[in-house]
Amino acid sequence: MSSPTPTALPDALAGPVVHTGTPVVPGVALGPVVWPTGVVQLPGSDAAAVPEGERLAERARFAAAAATVAERLAERAAAATGVSAEVLATTAGLARDRGLMSAVEQRIDAGASAPVATVAAAQQFVELFTGLGGVMAERATDVRDVRDRIVAQLTGQGEPGVPSPEVPSVLLADDLAPADTAGLDPARIIALATRLGGATSHTAIIARQLGLPCVVGVGGLADVPAGALVLVDGEQGTVTVDPEPVSARARVADARAVAAALARYRGPGATRDGHPVQVLANVQDGVGARAAAGAHAEGVGLLRTELAFFGRTTEPSVAEQAAGYAEVFAAFPDGKVVLRTLDAGSDKPLAFATPPDEANPALGVRGLRVARRDPGLLTRQLDAVQQAARATGSHPWVMAPMVATVAEAADFAAQVRQRGLVPGVMVEVPSVALLADRFLEHLDFLSIGTNDLSQYTLAADRLSAELADLTDPWQPALLALIRATAAAGERAGKPVGVCGEAAADPLLACVLVGMGVTSLSCAASSVAGVGAKLATVDLAACRRAAEAALAAGDPAAARAAARAALSR
């Protein structure tokens, strides 16, 4: 949530003022500014103590409020798809978290009122997560969001969140709680810009899924008042306050013309001279897969399987898992579906799968490493994939996340092949990119997860707003590792795809194809943009753009060089 903002346009903003940030979702939108509303007033710690005889009832009042908040979030998760559903389900699970509830109850038993106890207990967890650092620090935002929702329910205040304006508007914020971003109505909020956040933040990822133009890491936003007219350019990475009317309308008209061209995209993906490039979708349930098919994706490049596991204290059965996978397979009876095995741990902890109190979760037991503690988690999931494949007559590809050694890849591949499936791994750890030739001796494909590969290559938390420049997907070091991996695939005659957020950038997509990447997987809303852009360039131009980007010294220079190479 943001701090209060000015309500009158300062003299300094009398003419157009351009604020620059990191572009994450292409598109252009013009509209009045709205800021997050419903800031919850939290109680002070000096509130009167609750009499001992009323404390049991106070505990019940807290439990009812927390349950109501969890139910609302769960209902929104059920109505959402993809990453939005995952984020909402995770936040709903936090509202039910046994540790948080116990901390609140202890304080109520000591005489604190339910609102005061909620604030104090939440602060304990905020300090814990912040102290852990890395991706776990992102959880502090979730805790504050749940705290505010529970306190609002207890005190009769309006639920915090984003406004629902009467006219299409641009939402500005310091940052957004994941639950707020996931619940946006694209008919009312037509673009996003935040002061914090990076290209792989929850805000950016969900904005991409919703198809909202988005710029993050924008300086100077705090000076932009509610009601001011702004032009958000998600391709250039700018927020222009009080733009010149004629040029602003022309820019919007140009963007609409591009959008109309995208609407005509039907696939399959290919460059102008006929070089095939599969344009696939990232999904995590049957609803998302059907939406991706409707968006003319050629298949699924990343099936996130975590949704069936979130919010549970016990592992779902093989039959439950198989039913969910079968829905996705059925959506693409003739298309490729690449399933990622359980990617638990780090910022996606599961009660029954990941250790509590890791010193550095991002470098700890996550992804395939969870199977070290409980091998049955992996074998049962692979059994479920095999069962779903047989039921639908599909032949899915299966990849493991967070693989670091050739031995891990070989063992995983053997288990996948035993079930008649196609084995691969995610390239998220630099060791895989560096030894891609050796990995491909055991595997049938590689899929590059640029979000994690960037954070491990640049030693920068991909969820840190302060380090967003280091995890920019145009970083030269990251591009070099992608090129090395794609080159290994070319030598082995095996496909190498990209399924990180980088694949959703139409300009970067051309560069990736020029490096030898054979498939691109992105949010369903980005499929047409990527496919349509590829159709306007030939393979030689993509290769020129790739060489130009690889030779650049920083992300901005790489973007400019690639754009210039493609325009020749």
C-alpha positions in Angstrom: 0.0 0.0 0.0 1.2 3.5 -0.6 1.5 6.5 1.7 -1.0 9.4 1.3 -0.4 11.4 -1.9 -1.0 15.0 -2.8 -4.4 15.9 -4.1 -3.5 19.1 -6.1 -1.2 19.3 -9.1 2.0 21.1 -8.1 3.3 24.0 -10.2 6.4 22.0 -11.1 4.1 19.6 -13.0 2.5 22.3 -15.1 4.0 20.8 -18.3 4.8 17.2 -19.3 7.2 15.5 -16.9 8.6 12.1 -17.8 9.4 9.5 -15.1 11.5 6.5 -16.2 11.4 3.0 -14.9 11.8 -0.6 -16.0 9.4 -1.7 -18.7 7.8 -5.0 -18.0 4.5 -5.3 -20.0 4.2 -3.6 -23.4 1.3 -1.4 -24.2 0.2 2.2 -23.8 -2.5 3.7 -21.7 -3.8 7.2 -21.0 -5.9 8.0 -18.0 -6.3 9.7 -14.6 -4.3 8.5 -11.6 -5.7 6.5 -8.8 -3.8 5.4 -5.7 -4.5 2.4 -3.4 -7.3 3.2 -0.9 -8.7 1.8 2.3 -5.6 2.3 4.4 -6.4 0.4 7.6 -6.0 2.3 10.9 -4.1 0.0 13.2 -4.7 0.1 17.0 -2.0 1.4 19.3 -0.4 -0.9 21.9 -1.8 1.2 24.8 -5.4 -0.2 24.4 -7.1 -1.3 27.6 -6.5 -5.0 28.6 -9.3 -7.5 28.0 -10.8 -8.9 31.3 -9.8 -12.5 31.8 -13.4 -13.7 31.6 -13.7 -12.2 28.1 -10.5 -13.6 26.6 -12.0 -16.8 25.3 -14.6 -14.9 23.4 -11.9 -12.5 22.1 -10.0 -15.5 20.7 -13.2 -16.7 19.0 -13.7 -13.2 17.5 -10.2 -13.3 16.0 -10.6 -16.8 14.7 -13.8 -15.8 13.0 -12.2 -12.7 11.4 -9.2 -14.7 10.2 -11.5 -17.3 8.7 -13.6 -14.7 6.9 -10.4 -13.2 5.4 -9.1 -16.6 4.3 -12.5 -17.5 2.7 -12.6 -14.3 0.7 -9.1 -14.8 -0.6 -9.8 -18.4 -1.4 -12.9 -17.5 -3.3 -10.9 -15.0 -5.3 -8.3 -17.7 -5.9 -10.9 -20.1 -7.2 -12.1 -17.5 -9.6 -8.6 -16.7 -10.9 -6.2 -18.6 -13.0 -2.4 -18.9 -13.4 -0.1 -16.9 -11.1 -3.0 -14.9 -9.8 -4.6 -18.1 -8.4 -1.3 -19.1 -6.9 -0.7 -15.8 -5.2 -4.2 -15.6 -3.8 -4.2 -19.2 -2.6 -0.8 -18.6 -0.8 -2.1 -15.5 0.9 -5.3 -17.3 2.0 -3.1 -20.0 3.5 -1.2 -17.3 5.4 -4.5 -16.1 7.0 -5.0 -19.7 8.2 -1.4 -20.1 9.3 -1.2 -22.0 12.5 1.9 -20.2 13.7 0.3 -16.8 13.2 -2.9 -17.9 14.9 -1.0 -19.3 17.9 1.0 -16.1 18.3 -2.2 -14.0 18.3 -3.9 -16.3 20.8 -0.9 -16.1 23.2 -1.2 -12.4 23.2 -5.0 -12.4 23.7 -4.5 -14.8 26.7 -2.1 -12.2 28.1 -4.9 -9.6 27.9 -4.5 -8.0 24.5 -7.5 -7.3 22.4 -7.8 -9.2 19.1 -6.8 -6.2 16.9 -3.8 -5.4 19.1 -2.7 -9.0 19.3 -3.0 -9.3 15.5 -0.7 -6.3 15.0 1.9 -7.5 17.5 2.0 -11.1 16.2 2.2 -9.9 12.6 5.1 -7.7 13.5 6.9 -10.7 15.0 6.6 -12.5 11.6 7.5 -9.4 9.6 10.8 -9.0 11.5 11.4 -12.7 11.1 11.0 -12.7 7.4 12.9 -9.4 6.9 15.8 -10.8 8.9 16.0 -13.9 6.8 16.4 -11.7 3.7 16.4 -12.9 0.1 13.1 -14.2 -1.3 11.7 -14.7 2.2 11.7 -10.9 2.8 8.9 -10.8 0.2 6.7 -12.6 2.6 6.7 -9.6 4.9 4.5 -7.8 2.4 2.1 -10.7 2.5 2.0 -10.7 6.3 1.2 -7.0 6.5 -1.6 -7.4 3.9 -3.2 -10.2 5.9 -2.8 -8.3 9.1 -4.6 -5.3 7.6 -7.4 -7.4 6.3 -8.0 -9.1 9.7 -7.8 -5.9 11.6 -10.3 -4.3 9.2 -12.7 -7.2 9.7 -12.3 -7.0 13.5 -12.8 -3.2 13.7 -15.5 -2.7 11.0 -13.2 -0.8 8.6 -13.3 -1.1 4.9 -11.2 -3.9 3.4 -7.9 -2.5 2.1 -7.1 -2.8 -1.5 -7.2 -0.9 -4.8 -10.0 1.4 -5.8 -12.7 0.5 -8.4 -12.9 3.8 -10.3 -15.8 4.9 -12.4 -13.6 5.6 -15.4 -10.7 3.6 -16.7 -7.7 4.7 -14.7 -4.0 4.2 -14.1 -3.0 2.7 -10.8 0.2 4.2 -9.2 1.6 2.8 -5.9 4.8 2.5 -4.0 4.2 -1.3 -4.2 1.2 -3.6 -4.3 0.3 -6.5 -2.1 0.2 -9.6 -4.3 -3.5 -10.2 -3.4 -4.4 -6.7 -4.6 -2.6 -7.1 -7.9 -4.1 -10.5 -8.5 -7.6 -9.1 -8.0 -7.4 -6.1 -10.4 -10.2 -5.5 -12.9 -8.6 -4.7 -16.3 -11.7 -2.9 -17.4 -11.2 -0.3 -14.6 -7.4 -0.3 -14.1 -5.8 0.0 -17.5 -2.1 0.3 -16.5 0.2 0.0 -13.5 3.3 1.8 -12.4 5.1 1.3 -9.1 8.0 3.0 -7.4 9.4 -0.3 -6.2 9.5 -3.8 -7.8 11.5 -5.4 -10.6 10.8 -7.3 -13.8 10.2 -10.5 -11.9 8.1 -9.1 -9.0 4.6 -10.5 -8.4 3.2 -7.2 -9.6 5.0 -7.5 -12.9 4.2 -11.1 -13.4 0.5 -10.7 -12.7 0.3 -7.5 -14.8 1.7 -9.5 -17.7 -0.9 -12.2 -17.2 -3.7 -9.6 -17.2 -2.2 -7.8 -20.2 -1.9 -4.5 -18.4 0.8 -2.1 -19.5 3.2 -1.9 -16.6 6.4 0.0 -15.6 8.1 -0.7 -12.3 11.0 0.9 -10.4 9.8 4.4 -11.3 11.3 7.3 -9.5 9.2 10.4 -8.6 5.8 8.7 -8.5 5.2 10.0 -5.0 4.9 13.5 -6.5 2.1 12.5 -8.9 -1.3 13.4 -7.4 -4.5 11.4 -7.7 -6.5 12.7 -10.7 -3.5 13.8 -12.7 -3.5 12.6 -16.3 -0.7 10.3 -17.1 0.5 8.3 -20.1 2.0 4.9 -19.3 4.3 3.4 -22.0 5.0 -0.2 -21.1 7.4 -0.5 -24.0 9.6 2.5 -23.4 9.3 2.3 -19.6 8.0 5.8 -19.0 5.2 7.5 -17.1 4.5 10.9 -18.5 2.5 13.3 -16.3 0.3 15.9 -18.1 1.4 14.7 -21.6 0.8 16.9 -24.6 -2.8 15.9 -25.6 -2.3 15.4 -29.4 0.8 13.3 -29.2 -0.6 11.3 -26.3 -3.7 10.4 -28.2 -1.6 9.5 -31.2 0.6 7.2 -29.1 -2.5 5.5 -27.7 -4.0 5.1 -31.2 -0.8 3.5 -32.4 -0.9 1.1 -29.5 -4.5 0.2 -30.3 -3.5 -0.5 -33.9 -0.8 -2.8 -32.7 -3.3 -4.5 -30.4 -5.7 -5.0 -33.3 -2.9 -6.7 -35.2 -2.2 -8.9 -32.3 -5.9 -9.9 -32.1 -5.5 -11.3 -35.6 -2.7 -13.6 -34.5 -3.6 -17.3 -34.9 -0.2 -19.0 -34.9 1.8 -21.1 -35.3 4.9 -19.1 -34.4 7.5 -18.5 -37.1 9.8 -15.7 -38.3 8.9 -13.9 -41.5 11.1 -16.2 -43.6 9.4 -19.3 -42.1 11.8 -20.4 -39.3 9.5 -22.2 -36.8 9.5 -21.0 -33.2 7.0 -22.6 -30.9 5.1 -20.0 -28.9 3.7 -21.7 -25.8 2.0 -20.6 -22.6 2.8 -20.8 -18.9 -0.3 -22.2 -17.0 -1.0 -24.1 -13.8 -4.5 -25.5 -14.1 -7.1 -26.7 -16.6 -8.8 -23.3 -16.7 -5.6 -21.6 -17.6 -4.7 -24.2 -20.2 -8.1 -23.7 -22.0 -7.6 -19.9 -21.9 -4.1 -20.4 -23.4 -5.6 -22.6 -26.2 -8.1 -19.8 -26.9 -5.2 -17.4 -27.1 -3.6 -19.6 -29.9 -0.7 -20.9 -27.8 0.7 -24.0 -29.5 1.0 -25.8 -26.2 2.2 -25.4 -22.7 5.8 -24.6 -22.1 5.5 -24.5 -18.3 2.8 -26.3 -16.3 3.3 -25.1 -12.7 2.1 -28.0 -10.6 2.2 -26.2 -7.2 -1.4 -25.1 -7.2 -2.7 -28.6 -6.1 -0.2 -28.5 -3.1 -0.8 -24.9 -1.8 -2.8 -24.3 1.3 -2.7 -28.0 2.3 -1.1 -29.6 5.3 -0.9 -33.0 3.6 0.2 -34.1 0.2 -2.6 -34.5 -2.4 -3.1 -38.1 -3.6 -1.9 -39.5 -6.8 -5.5 -39.5 -8.1 -6.0 -35.9 -7.2 -2.9 -34.8 -8.9 -3.6 -36.9 -12.0 -7.1 -35.4 -12.4 -5.6 -31.9 -12.5 -2.9 -32.8 -15.0 -5.3 -34.5 -17.2 -7.3 -31.3 -17.6 -4.3 -29.5 -18.9 -3.3 -32.4 -21.2 -6.8 -32.5 -22.6 -6.7 -28.8 -23.5 -3.9 -29.5 -26.0 -4.6 -33.0 -27.4 -2.2 -32.4 -30.3 0.1 -29.9 -28.7 3.2 -30.0 -26.5 2.8 -29.9 -22.7 5.9 -29.4 -20.6 5.2 -30.1 -16.9 7.5 -28.9 -14.1 7.6 -31.1 -11.1 6.9 -29.6 -7.7 8.8 -26.4 -7.2 8.4 -26.0 -3.4 10.6 -24.1 -1.0 12.1 -20.7 -0.8 9.2 -18.2 -1.5 6.8 -21.1 -1.9 7.1 -23.2 1.3 4.8 -26.2 1.9 4.1 -27.4 5.4 4.8 -31.1 4.5 7.6 -30.6 2.1 10.1 -27.9 3.1 12.1 -27.4 6.3 11.0 -24.4 8.5 13.9 -22.2 9.7 16.4 -22.4 6.8 19.2 -19.8 7.1 19.0 -19.0 3.4 15.9 -20.6 1.7 16.8 -19.4 -1.8 19.9 -21.5 -1.6 18.4 -24.3 0.4 16.0 -27.2 0.0 13.8 -26.2 -2.9 12.7 -27.6 -6.2 14.1 -31.1 -6.9 16.0 -30.9 -3.7 12.8 -31.5 -1.7 13.0 -35.1 -3.0 16.2 -35.6 -1.0 14.2 -35.4 2.2 11.1 -37.3 0.8 11.8 -39.2 -2.4 8.2 -40.3 -2.4 7.0 -36.8 -3.3 8.7 -37.0 -6.7 7.9 -40.7 -7.4 4.2 -40.2 -6.6 4.0 -37.0 -8.7 5.6 -38.8 -11.7 3.1 -41.7 -11.2 0.3 -39.1 -11.3 1.7 -37.7 -14.6 1.9 -41.1 -16.1 -1.7 -41.9 -15.0 -2.9 -38.6 -16.5 -1.0 -39.3 -19.7 -2.5 -42.7 -20.1 -6.0 -41.4 -19.5 -5.7 -38.7 -22.1 -3.5 -40.4 -24.6 -0.9 -37.6 -24.2 2.9 -37.8 -24.2 4.0 -35.0 -21.9 7.5 -33.6 -21.4 8.6 -33.5 -17.7 11.3 -31.2 -16.3 12.7 -30.8 -12.8 13.4 -27.4 -11.2 16.6 -26.4 -9.4 18.8 -29.0 -10.8 22.5 -28.3 -10.2 24.5 -31.4 -11.2 24.7 -33.9 -14.1 24.2 -36.8 -11.6 20.9 -35.2 -10.5 19.8 -34.8 -14.1 20.7 -38.4 -15.0 18.8 -39.8 -12.1 15.7 -37.7 -12.8 15.8 -38.6 -16.5 15.9 -42.4 -15.6 12.8 -42.0 -13.4 10.9 -40.1 -16.1 11.8 -42.5 -18.9 10.7 -45.5 -16.8 7.2 -44.0 -17.1 7.4 -43.5 -20.8 7.7 -39.7 -20.5 10.1 -37.2 -22.0 12.8 -35.9 -19.6 14.3 -32.5 -19.3 15.4 -30.0 -16.6 15.1 -26.3 -15.9 18.2 -24.2 -16.5 18.1 -22.0 -13.4 21.5 -22.6 -11.8 24.5 -21.4 -13.8 26.2 -24.8 -13.5 23.6 -26.2 -15.9 24.3 -23.6 -18.5 28.0 -24.0 -18.2 27.8 -27.8 -18.6 24.8 -27.9 -20.9 26.6 -30.3 -23.3 27.0 -32.9 -20.5 23.5 -32.5 -19.2 22.1 -33.0 -22.7 23.8 -36.4 -22.9 21.1 -37.6 -20.4 18.2 -35.3 -21.3 15.9 -34.7 -24.3 15.5 -31.0 -23.7 16.4 -28.0 -21.6 14.1 -25.1 -20.5 15.7 -21.9 -19.3 14.0 -20.2 -16.3 15.4 -16.7 -16.7 13.9 -15.4 -13.4 16.0 -17.7 -11.2 18.9 -17.9 -13.6 19.3 -14.1 -13.4 19.2 -14.1 -9.6 21.8 -16.8 -9.2 24.0 -15.4 -12.0 24.0 -11.8 -10.6 23.7 -12.9 -6.9 20.7 -10.6 -6.6 17.3 -11.5 -5.1 14.9 -11.4 -8.0 12.2 -10.0 -5.7 14.3 -7.2 -4.3 13.2 -3.8 -5.6 16.6 -2.3 -4.7 18.4 -4.8 -7.0 15.9 -4.8 -9.9 18.5 -3.5 -12.3 20.7 -6.6 -11.6 17.9 -9.0 -12.4 16.9 -7.3 -15.7 16.6 -10.1 -18.3 18.8 -8.0 -20.7 21.8 -8.3 -18.4 24.8 -9.3 -20.6 25.9 -12.1 -18.3 22.4 -13.7 -18.4 22.3 -13.3 -22.2 25.7 -15.0 -22.5 24.5 -18.0 -20.4 21.4 -18.3 -22.5 23.5 -18.3 -25.7 25.8 -20.9 -24.3 22.8 -23.2 -23.4 21.2 -22.7 -26.8 24.4 -23.4 -28.6 24.7 -26.7 -26.7 21.2 -27.6 -27.8 22.1 -26.9 -31.4 25.2 -29.1 -31.2 23.2 -32.0 -29.7 20.2 -31.5 -32.0 17.9 -31.1 -29.0 15.4 -28.2 -28.2 16.2 -25.4 -25.8 13.2 -23.3 -24.7 12.8 -20.2 -22.5 9.9 -20.2 -20.0 10.9 -17.3 -17.8 9.4 -13.8 -18.0 12.0 -12.9 -20.6 10.0 -14.9 -23.1 7.1 -12.4 -22.8 9.1 -9.5 -24.1 8.6 -9.3 -28.0 11.9 -7.6 -28.6 13.8 -10.0 -26.4 12.0 -12.9 -28.0 13.6 -12.0 -31.3 17.0 -11.9 -29.6 16.4 -15.3 -28.0 15.5 -16.8 -31.3 18.6 -15.3 -32.8 20.6 -17.1 -30.1 19.1 -20.5 -31.1 16.2 -20.8 -28.7 13.6 -23.1 -30.2 10.5 -22.2 -28.1 9.2 -19.4 -26.0 6.7 -19.8 -23.2 4.9 -16.9 -21.6 1.6 -15.8 -20.1 -1.3 -16.5 -22.4 -2.0 -12.7 -22.7 1.5 -12.3 -24.2 1.4 -15.1 -26.8 0.0 -12.9 -29.6 2.4 -10.1 -28.9 5.4 -12.5 -29.1 4.1 -14.4 -32.1 3.1 -11.4 -34.1 6.5 -9.7 -33.5 8.4 -12.8 -34.7 6.3 -12.8 -37.9 7.7 -9.3 -38.8 11.4 -10.2 -38.7 13.5 -12.8 -40.5 16.0 -15.2 -38.8 19.0 -13.2 -40.1 17.7 -10.1 -38.4 17.2 -12.0 -35.1 20.8 -13.2 -35.3 22.0 -9.7 -35.8 20.0 -8.5 -32.9 21.4 -11.3 -30.7 25.0 -10.4 -31.6 24.3 -6.7 -30.9 22.7 -7.4 -27.5 25.5 -9.8 -26.5 28.1 -7.1 -27.3 26.4 -4.4 -25.2 27.7 -3.4 -21.9 24.4 -3.0 -19.9 20.7 -3.7 -20.3 19.7 -0.3 -21.7 22.4 -0.5 -24.3 21.4 -4.1 -25.2 17.8 -3.1 -25.7 18.8 -0.2 -27.9 21.3 -2.2 -29.9 18.7 -5.0 -30.5 16.0 -2.5 -31.6 18.4 -0.8 -34.0 19.5 -4.2 -35.5 16.0 -5.3 -36.1 15.0 -2.0 -37.7 17.7 -2.3 -40.4 
